[in-house]
Amino acid sequence: MSQPLQRGKGTYGHGLAFLFHQASSSSKGMDVPKREYGAEIGPDLGRDAKGQWGNFSHNASPLPGYLSLSKVVPFSHYAGTLLLLLAGVACLRGIGRWTNPQYRQFITILEATHRNQSAENKRQLANYNFDFKSWPVDFHWKEPSSRKESRGGPSYQGVALLRPEPLHRGTADTLLNRVKKLPCQITSYLVAHTLGRRMLYPGSVYLLQKALMPVLLQGQARLVEECNGRRAKLLACDGNEIDTMFVDRRETSEPQGQKLVICCEGNAGFYEVGCISTPLEAGYSVLGWNHPGFAGSTGVPFPQNEANAMDVVVQFAIYRLGFQPQDIIIYAWSIGGFTATWAAMSYPDISAVILDASFDDLVPLALKVMPDSWRGLVTRTVRQHLNLNNAEQLCRYQGPVLLIRRTKDEIITTTVPEDIMSNRGNDLLLKLLQYRYPCVMAEEGLRVVRQWLEASSQLEEASIFSRWEVEEDWCLSVLRSYQAERGPDFPWSVGEDMNADGRQQLALFLAQKHLHNFEATHCTPLPAQNFQMPWHL
């Protein structure tokens, strides 16, 4: 077990002392008049200033008599008294901290770590819980020397994203059309950067973080003290600092400890109290991180910043923690599916992807909570500024995928939680299967998979399988024969020469292998026994 965290010894105090020192040093070298000289000149300056202010207030004020020195002076006295009280409190706080031997030791360790980031200095610094702004950067996005630029490596402008197609194809991009679109584009920008971003990522709102801070501190202490977690600050290519926590299980006897699960949290989730607990309980090595603007991470959680953060997290896992891509699993809950699918698309050698309570596209869910009259504005705003295109990105990944659908999900359904067919996880599954197995997922296959998705219990699922007489051994033999002859790359043309019954059997078999049901609401923690590796041939 690691040493206990020293709470309440934050570098907020260190920062205030620095600012106070700067303010004090600014007067150094100035020619300060002697006290008795000031006493003589002061009344004259005061009378002159009073006269000038009186003339100004009488001639310029729209409300003569209200803007007068007699009214302003009391307020200046109150303001001066308040400033003196604040300065006194700051001084007392600084004196108290600098007379505290633990705080002085903390400052010594922090400064030593900034000078020399040795393993011993970092180990000692990790025993303290303090303002993350003063934490030294542990990993820089430029560090990896073997990045493949052909894969679309990051630059200062950010990593590569899939851009949405124009809403109106074939329209000439003339100056007149640009001018016509300008008001709509300005409105979309303002909506996205004010209301939209905060609705989409409420965890970035300061008041919510302030309310959750005690819980976050407890969760962080548990990860460090009980799980030997190691905190690190990563610098992304856009300049944002990403707060991460790594729990290493490679020294244990459990074989799953050799695998690393990178966790992508929801829109109000933090690694301190989020989905990281599920793979931890299952015995895996785990790397959690906070969205930009969440807790210790800086920035704002727009799609570009999210992808930039995910890129440096994966690079950190490979080049600093020493995991091979084949030993990395991406696990995401809810809106974390965007960064998970981006990582899967950008790092195709990753072992597997597990998406829990995620969706295919943000537009239908955004339209659900906004008035119908705003449909055009909402669609345009999402596509231009908040385009979470999970299905499109997931289809670019060739590896194993498991989707977990919550049968009572109240967040990613477009009608009511009881209407399981409105769960957007269904659309994510259908788009994935239609891309990978287009012949199997033709009209007949699509119809039976929709019937299977309507089942709300294991008994109903088994009834559908029995009705269509799905033979798993036959399905496996067909798929393995195709893979041996044609190779593993999707899309597959398997099923193009089959009858309708064969395609329906394959479609049901593949749907069951790619999606598991979990009878729970959206925010119920996933039990460790439900955390299973995706199926693969």
C-alpha positions in Angstrom: 0.0 0.0 0.0 1.3 3.5 -0.9 1.8 6.2 1.7 -1.3 8.2 2.7 -2.1 11.3 0.7 -1.4 14.6 2.4 -4.7 16.5 1.8 -5.1 20.2 2.2 -1.4 21.0 1.4 -2.1 22.3 -2.1 -0.1 24.5 -4.3 -2.9 27.1 -4.2 -0.9 28.4 -1.3 2.3 28.3 -3.3 0.7 30.1 -6.2 -0.7 32.9 -3.9 2.7 33.4 -2.3 4.3 33.7 -5.7 1.7 36.3 -6.8 2.1 38.2 -3.5 5.9 38.2 -4.0 5.5 39.5 -7.5 3.2 42.3 -6.2 5.7 43.2 -3.5 8.7 43.2 -5.8 7.0 45.5 -8.3 7.6 48.5 -5.9 11.3 47.7 -5.5 13.5 50.5 -6.7 10.6 53.1 -6.8 11.3 56.5 -5.2 8.9 56.5 -2.3 8.4 60.0 -0.8 9.1 60.5 2.9 6.2 60.5 5.3 6.4 64.1 6.4 6.8 65.2 2.7 3.6 63.3 1.9 1.8 64.9 4.8 2.5 68.3 3.3 1.7 67.6 -0.3 -1.2 65.3 0.3 -3.9 67.9 1.3 -3.2 70.0 -1.8 -3.3 67.0 -4.1 -6.5 65.9 -2.5 -8.2 69.3 -2.8 -7.1 69.6 -6.4 -8.4 66.2 -7.3 -11.7 66.9 -5.5 -12.2 70.1 -7.5 -11.5 68.4 -10.8 -13.8 65.5 -10.0 -16.6 67.9 -9.0 -16.3 69.8 -12.2 -16.3 66.6 -14.2 -19.3 65.1 -12.4 -21.3 68.3 -12.7 -20.7 68.8 -16.5 -20.5 65.2 -17.7 -22.8 63.1 -15.6 -26.3 62.4 -16.9 -27.4 62.4 -13.3 -25.8 65.4 -11.7 -25.2 65.0 -8.0 -25.0 61.2 -8.0 -21.5 61.1 -9.4 -19.8 63.2 -6.7 -16.8 62.6 -4.6 -18.8 62.7 -1.4 -20.7 59.6 -2.6 -17.6 57.9 -4.0 -15.2 58.3 -1.0 -17.2 56.0 1.4 -17.2 53.3 -1.2 -13.4 53.7 -1.7 -13.0 53.4 2.1 -15.0 50.1 2.1 -13.1 48.8 -0.9 -9.8 49.7 0.7 -10.8 48.0 4.0 -11.8 44.9 2.2 -8.5 44.8 0.3 -6.6 45.2 3.5 -8.5 42.3 5.1 -7.9 40.1 2.1 -4.2 40.9 2.1 -4.1 40.2 5.9 -5.8 36.8 5.4 -3.3 36.0 2.6 -0.4 36.9 4.7 -1.7 34.8 7.7 -2.3 31.9 5.4 1.2 32.2 3.9 2.8 32.4 7.3 0.9 29.4 8.5 1.9 27.3 5.6 5.6 28.3 5.6 5.8 27.5 9.3 4.3 24.1 8.6 7.2 21.6 8.2 5.1 19.3 6.0 4.3 22.1 3.6 7.9 23.2 3.4 8.9 19.6 2.7 6.2 19.4 0.0 7.5 22.6 -1.7 11.0 21.2 -1.6 9.9 18.0 -3.3 7.8 19.9 -5.9 10.7 22.2 -6.9 13.1 19.2 -7.0 10.7 17.3 -9.3 10.4 20.3 -11.6 14.2 20.4 -11.9 14.8 16.7 -12.1 11.9 14.3 -12.9 13.6 11.2 -11.5 11.6 8.2 -10.4 12.4 8.9 -6.7 11.2 12.5 -6.9 8.0 11.5 -8.7 7.4 8.8 -6.1 7.7 11.3 -3.3 5.5 13.9 -5.0 2.8 11.3 -5.6 2.2 11.2 -1.8 0.6 14.6 -1.9 -2.7 15.8 -3.3 -2.4 19.3 -4.6 -3.5 21.6 -7.3 -2.8 19.7 -10.6 -1.7 22.9 -12.4 1.6 22.8 -10.6 2.2 19.1 -11.3 5.1 18.7 -13.7 4.4 17.3 -17.2 5.2 13.6 -17.3 4.8 12.9 -21.0 4.8 15.2 -24.1 3.0 14.4 -27.3 6.2 15.1 -29.2 8.2 12.4 -27.3 7.6 9.3 -29.5 10.3 9.3 -32.1 8.8 6.5 -34.2 5.4 8.1 -35.1 4.0 7.2 -38.5 3.2 10.4 -40.2 1.4 8.3 -42.9 -1.1 7.3 -40.3 -2.0 10.9 -39.7 0.2 11.8 -36.8 -0.8 14.9 -34.8 0.4 18.5 -35.4 -0.2 21.7 -33.5 -3.5 21.9 -35.3 -4.6 18.5 -33.9 -5.1 14.9 -35.0 -7.1 13.9 -38.0 -10.9 13.6 -37.7 -13.5 12.4 -40.1 -15.2 15.5 -41.4 -19.0 15.5 -42.1 -20.2 15.8 -45.7 -21.8 19.1 -46.8 -25.5 19.4 -45.9 -26.3 20.5 -49.5 -24.3 18.7 -52.1 -23.8 20.2 -55.5 -24.2 23.8 -54.3 -21.6 26.1 -55.8 -19.4 27.5 -53.1 -19.6 31.1 -54.4 -19.0 34.3 -52.4 -22.7 35.0 -52.3 -23.5 31.5 -50.9 -20.9 32.0 -48.2 -22.4 35.3 -47.2 -25.9 33.8 -47.1 -24.6 31.0 -44.8 -22.6 33.3 -42.5 -25.5 34.2 -40.1 -26.3 30.5 -39.6 -22.7 29.6 -39.1 -22.3 32.4 -36.5 -25.5 31.2 -34.7 -24.3 27.6 -34.7 -20.9 28.6 -33.3 -22.4 30.6 -30.5 -24.9 27.8 -29.6 -22.1 25.2 -29.6 -19.7 27.2 -27.5 -22.3 28.3 -24.9 -25.3 26.1 -24.3 -24.4 23.2 -26.5 -21.0 22.2 -25.0 -22.3 22.5 -21.5 -25.4 20.4 -22.2 -23.3 17.8 -23.9 -20.5 17.7 -21.3 -22.0 18.8 -18.0 -18.9 17.5 -16.2 -17.0 20.5 -17.5 -19.2 22.9 -15.6 -17.3 24.5 -12.7 -20.2 24.4 -10.2 -20.7 20.6 -10.8 -17.0 19.9 -10.3 -17.0 22.0 -7.2 -19.9 20.0 -5.8 -18.2 16.7 -6.7 -14.8 17.7 -5.4 -14.9 15.8 -2.1 -16.1 12.6 -3.8 -13.4 13.0 -6.5 -10.7 13.5 -3.8 -11.9 10.3 -2.0 -11.9 8.4 -5.3 -8.4 9.5 -6.1 -7.1 8.6 -2.6 -8.6 5.2 -3.0 -6.9 4.6 -6.3 -3.5 5.7 -4.9 -3.7 4.1 -1.5 -5.5 0.9 -2.2 -4.6 0.2 -5.8 -1.1 1.8 -6.0 -2.3 4.1 -8.7 0.2 6.5 -10.4 -1.0 9.9 -11.5 0.5 11.6 -14.5 0.1 14.8 -16.5 0.2 14.4 -20.3 0.6 17.4 -22.7 -1.5 17.0 -25.8 -0.7 18.6 -29.2 -3.2 21.4 -28.6 -1.5 22.4 -25.4 -4.1 20.9 -23.1 -2.9 19.0 -20.0 -4.6 15.7 -19.5 -5.0 14.2 -16.0 -4.4 10.4 -15.9 -4.3 7.6 -13.4 -2.5 4.3 -14.1 -2.9 1.1 -12.1 -0.3 -1.6 -13.0 -1.2 -5.2 -12.5 1.6 -6.8 -14.5 3.3 -7.9 -11.4 0.3 -10.0 -10.2 -0.3 -13.7 -11.0 -3.5 -12.9 -12.9 -3.0 -13.3 -16.7 -5.4 -10.4 -17.5 -3.0 -8.1 -15.6 -0.8 -8.2 -18.7 -3.5 -6.4 -20.7 -4.1 -2.7 -20.4 -7.7 -1.3 -20.4 -7.9 2.4 -21.4 -11.1 3.7 -20.0 -13.1 6.5 -21.7 -15.6 8.1 -19.3 -19.1 9.5 -19.9 -20.1 13.2 -20.2 -20.2 13.6 -16.4 -17.7 10.9 -15.6 -14.3 11.2 -14.0 -11.7 8.5 -13.6 -11.8 9.0 -9.9 -15.3 7.6 -9.7 -16.1 6.3 -13.2 -16.1 3.1 -15.2 -12.5 2.5 -14.3 -13.7 0.4 -11.4 -15.1 -2.4 -13.6 -11.8 -3.5 -15.3 -10.0 -3.0 -12.0 -12.3 -5.4 -10.2 -11.8 -7.8 -13.2 -8.0 -7.8 -12.6 -6.8 -5.8 -15.6 -4.1 -3.1 -15.7 -6.0 0.1 -16.2 -5.3 3.6 -17.5 -8.0 6.2 -16.8 -8.1 9.8 -18.0 -10.3 12.9 -17.6 -11.8 14.8 -20.5 -10.4 18.2 -21.3 -11.9 20.6 -18.8 -12.7 17.9 -16.3 -11.1 18.0 -12.8 -7.3 18.2 -13.4 -7.5 18.3 -17.2 -7.4 21.7 -19.0 -9.2 22.9 -22.1 -12.8 22.4 -23.2 -14.3 19.1 -24.4 -14.9 19.7 -28.1 -14.4 16.7 -30.5 -11.0 17.9 -31.7 -9.7 18.4 -28.2 -11.1 15.0 -27.2 -9.3 13.2 -30.0 -6.1 15.1 -29.2 -6.3 14.0 -25.6 -7.0 10.4 -26.6 -4.1 10.4 -28.9 -1.6 11.4 -26.2 -3.1 8.9 -23.8 -2.6 6.0 -26.3 0.9 7.2 -27.0 1.7 7.4 -23.3 0.4 3.8 -22.9 2.6 2.5 -25.7 5.9 4.6 -25.4 6.0 5.3 -21.6 4.1 2.5 -19.9 5.5 -0.1 -22.4 2.3 -1.9 -23.6 2.1 -3.2 -27.1 -1.0 -2.2 -29.1 -2.0 -5.8 -29.2 -2.2 -5.8 -25.4 -4.4 -2.7 -25.2 -8.2 -2.8 -24.9 -10.3 0.3 -25.3 -13.3 0.4 -22.9 -15.9 3.2 -23.1 -19.1 4.2 -21.4 -21.7 6.4 -23.0 -20.2 9.5 -24.7 -16.8 8.0 -24.2 -17.6 5.9 -27.3 -16.4 8.8 -29.5 -12.8 8.8 -28.2 -12.8 5.0 -28.1 -13.9 4.6 -31.7 -11.5 7.4 -32.8 -8.6 5.4 -31.1 -9.7 2.2 -32.7 -9.8 3.9 -36.1 -6.4 5.6 -35.7 -4.6 2.6 -34.0 -5.9 -0.4 -35.9 -3.6 -2.8 -34.1 -5.4 -2.3 -30.8 -6.6 -5.6 -29.4 -10.3 -4.9 -28.9 -13.0 -2.3 -28.3 -15.8 -2.6 -25.7 -18.6 0.0 -25.9 -21.0 0.2 -23.0 -24.3 2.2 -23.3 -23.0 4.0 -26.4 -24.7 5.3 -29.5 -24.1 5.6 -33.3 -24.6 9.3 -33.8 -25.3 12.4 -31.7 -27.8 14.1 -34.0 -30.9 11.9 -33.1 -30.2 12.2 -29.4 -29.7 16.0 -29.7 -33.0 16.4 -31.6 -34.8 14.4 -28.8 -34.1 17.1 -26.2 -34.6 20.2 -28.3 -37.8 21.7 -29.8 -38.8 20.6 -33.3 -38.6 24.1 -34.6 -34.8 24.0 -33.9 -34.2 20.9 -36.0 -32.2 22.7 -38.7 -30.1 24.6 -36.2 -29.4 21.6 -34.0 -28.4 19.4 -36.9 -26.1 22.1 -38.3 -24.6 22.8 -34.9 -23.8 19.2 -34.2 -22.4 18.4 -37.6 -20.1 21.5 -37.6 -19.0 21.7 -34.0 -20.1 18.6 -32.0 -20.0 15.8 -34.5 -19.7 12.6 -32.4 -19.9 10.1 -35.3 -19.2 6.9 -33.4 -20.5 4.4 -36.0 -18.6 6.0 -38.9 -15.4 5.7 -36.9 -16.1 2.2 -35.6 -16.5 0.9 -39.1 -12.9 1.9 -39.9 -11.7 -0.6 -37.2 -11.0 -4.2 -38.2 -10.7 -5.8 -34.8 -13.1 -7.4 -32.3 -15.9 -5.3 -31.0 -18.4 -5.9 -28.2 -21.4 -3.6 -27.6 -23.3 -3.7 -24.3 -26.9 -2.5 -24.5 -28.7 -1.5 -21.3 -32.3 -2.7 -21.6 -33.7 0.2 -19.4 -31.5 3.0 -20.7 -33.2 6.3 -20.3 -30.4 8.4 -21.9 -29.7 7.0 -25.4 -33.3 6.1 -26.2 -35.1 8.6 -28.5 -38.6 7.9 -27.0 -39.0 6.2 -23.6 -36.7 3.8 -21.7 -39.3 1.0 -22.2 -39.1 1.3 -26.0 -35.9 -0.8 -26.4 -36.0 -0.4 -30.2 -35.4 3.3 -29.8 -32.0 2.6 -28.1 -29.3 4.0 -30.4 -27.1 1.1 -29.5 -29.2 -0.9 -31.9 -28.3 1.4 -34.7 -24.6 1.2 -33.8 -24.8 -2.6 -34.1 -26.7 -2.5 -37.4 -24.3 -0.1 -39.0 -21.3 -2.1 -37.9 -22.8 -5.4 -39.2 -24.0 -3.9 -42.4 -20.5 -2.6 -43.1 -18.7 -5.8 -42.2 -21.2 -8.3 -43.6 -23.2 -6.5 -46.3 -24.5 -9.7 -48.0 -25.6 -11.3 -44.8 -27.2 -8.1 -43.6 -29.4 -7.8 -46.7 -33.2 -7.5 -46.4 -33.8 -11.0 -44.8 -30.9 -10.7 -42.4 -31.7 -7.2 -41.3 -35.3 -8.2 -40.6 -34.5 -11.1 -38.3 -31.8 -9.0 -36.4 -34.4 -6.3 -35.8 -36.8 -9.0 -34.4 -34.0 -10.2 -32.1 -33.2 -6.6 -30.9 -36.9 -6.3 -29.9 -36.4 -9.1 -27.4 -36.2 -7.6 -23.8 -35.3 -10.8 -22.0 -33.0 -13.9 -22.5 -36.1 -16.1 -22.8 -37.3 -14.1 -25.8 -33.9 -14.1 -27.4 -33.7 -17.9 -27.0 -37.1 -18.2 -28.6 -36.1 -16.3 -31.7 -32.9 -18.4 -32.0 -35.0 -21.6 -31.8 -37.5 -20.4 -34.3 -34.8 -19.7 -36.9 -32.9 -22.9 -36.0 -29.5 -21.2 -35.6 -26.7 -23.8 -35.7 -23.6 -22.2 -34.2 -21.2 -24.9 -35.5 -22.4 -24.4 -39.0 -22.1 -20.6 -38.7 -18.5 -20.9 -37.4 -17.4 -23.2 -40.1 -18.8 -20.9 -42.8 -17.0 -17.9 -41.4 -13.7 -19.7 -40.8 -13.7 -21.1 -44.3 -14.3 -17.6 -45.8 -11.5 -16.1 -43.6 -9.1 -18.8 -44.7 -9.8 -18.2 -48.4 -10.3 -14.4 -48.5 -8.4 -13.0 -45.5 -9.6 -11.2 -42.4 -10.1 -7.6 -43.8 -13.7 -6.3 -43.8 -16.1 -5.9 -45.6 -16.8 -9.6 -46.3 -18.8 -10.9 -49.2 -19.8 -14.1 -47.2 -23.4 -15.0 -47.8 -23.7 -13.8 -51.4 -24.3 -17.3 -52.7 -26.5 -18.5 -49.8 -30.3 -18.9 -49.6 -32.3 -16.7 -47.3 -32.3 -19.2 -44.4 -28.5 -19.4 -44.4 -28.2 -15.6 -44.3 -30.7 -15.3 -41.5 -28.9 -17.8 -39.4 -25.6 -16.0 -39.9 -27.1 -12.6 -39.2 -28.6 -13.8 -35.9 -25.3 -15.5 -34.9 -23.2 -12.4 -35.6 -25.7 -10.1 -33.8 -25.5 -12.2 -30.7 -21.7 -12.3 -30.8 -21.4 -8.5 -31.1 -24.0 -7.3 -28.6 -24.8 -8.3 -25.1 -27.8 -7.1 -23.0 -27.4 -5.8 -19.5 -30.7 -5.3 -17.6 -30.0 -1.9 -16.0 -30.4 1.9 -16.5 -27.8 4.1 -18.1 -25.8 5.0 -15.0 -25.7 1.6 -13.2 -22.1 0.5 -12.8 -21.2 -2.5 -15.0 -20.4 -5.6 -12.8 -17.0 -7.1 -13.3 -18.6 -10.4 -14.4 -20.2 -8.6 -17.3 -16.9 -7.2 -18.5 -16.0 -9.8 -21.2 -13.6 -9.7 -24.1 -15.2 -9.4 -27.6 -15.8 -12.5 -29.7 -13.4 -13.2 -32.6 -12.8 -16.1 -34.9 
